[in-house]
Amino acid sequence: MEDRWVAHALVTRDDKALIIRRNEGRYMGGLWDIPGGSVEAGESTSHAARREVAEESGLNVRVGDAISHAVNVDTEGREIRFHTVTFRTEEDGASPVVLAASEHSDFAWVTYAEAASYQLVWHVKDTLDEAHRLGIIG
């Protein structure tokens, strides 16, 4: 089975986490996610997380420690095992969010309790649980 790596970033501001809504018609369309995507050949997971934040939200971040690592087999039945690593980040200044319109239709800054009212991608709930447990988000 082939292993593929996906890197995500938990971006926080004022005790809240940034979530972004995936465009309808795309994989997991309509669900709320956090910035992230595939790790490119020769790229580290932390670099991929930083790059994905910039591409998907227009924000610049410094990447810290990994706070979650989920493993799952491909949901489309391919012989692929995905490793999804999420990193804690800190913004380099509080800039406005500018979404990549080709990928996301909306964003929100949410507390842990507020996130429960959103339809989240499966791994985001686990990440937010851990972030709350660690005191990263309120």
C-alpha positions in Angstrom: 0.0 0.0 0.0 1.3 3.4 -0.9 1.6 6.1 1.8 0.8 9.7 1.0 1.2 12.7 3.3 -1.2 15.6 3.8 -0.3 18.6 5.9 -2.8 21.0 7.6 -2.4 24.0 9.8 -4.4 25.2 12.7 -4.4 28.9 12.4 -5.6 30.7 15.5 -6.5 34.3 16.4 -7.9 35.6 19.6 -8.5 32.1 21.0 -10.4 31.1 17.8 -9.5 28.7 15.0 -9.8 29.5 11.3 -12.1 27.1 9.4 -12.7 27.3 5.6 -15.7 25.9 3.6 -14.8 23.6 0.7 -16.5 24.5 -2.5 -19.5 22.4 -3.6 -18.7 19.9 -6.4 -15.2 19.2 -5.1 -14.0 16.4 -2.8 -15.8 16.8 0.5 -17.6 19.8 -1.0 -19.7 21.9 1.4 -17.8 20.7 4.5 -15.7 22.9 6.7 -11.9 22.2 6.9 -8.7 23.9 8.0 -6.0 25.0 5.5 -4.1 22.1 4.2 -3.3 19.8 1.3 -0.9 17.3 -0.3 2.8 17.3 0.5 4.7 17.7 -2.7 7.8 15.6 -3.7 10.8 16.8 -1.7 8.8 19.0 0.6 8.6 18.6 4.4 5.2 18.4 6.0 5.8 21.6 7.9 6.7 23.5 4.7 3.6 22.1 3.0 1.4 23.3 5.9 2.8 26.9 5.6 2.5 26.9 1.8 -1.1 25.6 2.0 -2.1 28.4 4.5 -0.7 31.0 2.1 -2.4 29.5 -0.9 -5.8 28.9 0.6 -6.2 31.9 3.0 -3.6 34.5 2.0 -2.1 34.4 5.5 1.5 34.0 6.4 2.3 31.8 9.4 5.2 30.3 11.3 4.7 26.6 11.8 5.2 25.1 15.2 4.7 21.5 16.6 2.4 18.9 15.1 -0.7 18.6 17.2 -2.4 15.7 15.5 -1.6 12.8 13.1 -4.5 10.8 11.6 -4.1 7.8 9.4 -6.8 6.5 7.0 -7.1 4.4 3.9 -8.3 6.1 0.7 -12.1 6.8 0.8 -12.3 6.0 -2.9 -11.0 2.4 -2.6 -7.5 3.0 -4.0 -4.5 1.2 -2.3 -3.4 4.4 -0.6 -2.9 5.1 3.1 -3.1 8.9 4.0 -1.2 10.4 6.8 -2.8 13.7 7.8 -0.5 15.8 10.0 -1.8 19.1 11.5 0.6 21.7 12.9 0.0 24.5 15.3 0.9 27.9 13.7 1.4 31.5 14.6 0.5 34.4 12.3 3.1 36.8 11.0 0.8 39.7 11.7 -3.0 39.7 11.6 -3.8 40.1 7.9 -7.3 39.8 6.3 -8.2 36.3 5.1 -8.3 36.1 1.3 -9.7 32.8 0.1 -8.6 30.9 -3.0 -12.0 31.1 -4.7 -11.3 28.0 -6.7 -11.2 25.9 -3.5 -13.2 27.6 -0.8 -16.4 29.7 -0.6 -16.4 31.0 3.0 -14.4 31.2 6.2 -15.1 31.7 9.9 -13.1 32.2 13.1 -14.6 29.9 15.7 -14.2 28.8 19.3 -14.2 25.2 20.2 -17.9 25.3 21.2 -18.9 27.3 18.1 -17.2 24.7 15.8 -19.7 22.1 16.9 -22.4 23.8 14.8 -20.4 23.4 11.6 -20.3 20.3 9.3 -16.6 19.6 9.7 -14.3 17.3 7.7 -13.7 14.2 9.8 -10.1 14.9 10.9 -10.8 18.6 11.9 -13.1 17.6 14.8 -10.2 15.4 16.2 -7.7 18.3 15.7 -10.0 20.8 17.5 -10.5 18.4 20.4 -6.8 18.2 20.8 -6.3 21.9 20.4 -8.9 22.6 23.0 -7.4 20.0 25.4 -4.0 21.8 25.0 -5.5 25.2 25.6 -4.7 26.4 22.0 -8.4 27.5 21.4 -11.1 28.4 23.8 
